[in-house]
Amino acid sequence: MSSTHDSTAADGSGHGDGSGGEKAHRAGAFDMRNFIAALIGIYGVVLVIYGIIGSSAEQAAKADGVNINLYAGIGMVVVAGIFLTWARLRPVVVPADVHADDQDDPAAH
């Protein structure tokens, strides 16, 4: 049973859009959620490594005995995983007619 609102096939191939040979595609690597996940994930991994290797008693005393770098890094890695999961489960589908609109515009000089 398909919805009238959903114009693409479940696999994102675009075969269910009824536009003939044109087919929609996913944003893929250009989805902003992937960039955000990569940046947060990299910073998170750096903080986790620094929290494990670079923590000292002086830093722990400043943070009331908590290894804040380790916990913040773990939190950032978890958030990056949530962003990647979200991008994987709900991909952005770029309609095929977007490219047709771009070709009709005159070139800017």
Sequence and secondary structure as in RCSB ss.txt:
>XXXX:A:sequence
MSSTHDSTAADGSGHGDGSGGEKAHRAGAFDMRNFIAALIGIYGVVLVIYGIIGSSAEQAAKADGVNINLYAGIG
MVVVAGIFLTWARLRPVVVPADVHADDQDDPAAH
>XXXX:A:secstr
   SS  S TTS  TTS STT   EE GGG HHHHHHHHHHHHHHHHHHHHHHS  HHHHHHTTT  HHHHHHHH
HHHHHHHHHHHHHHS  EE THHHHHHHHS    
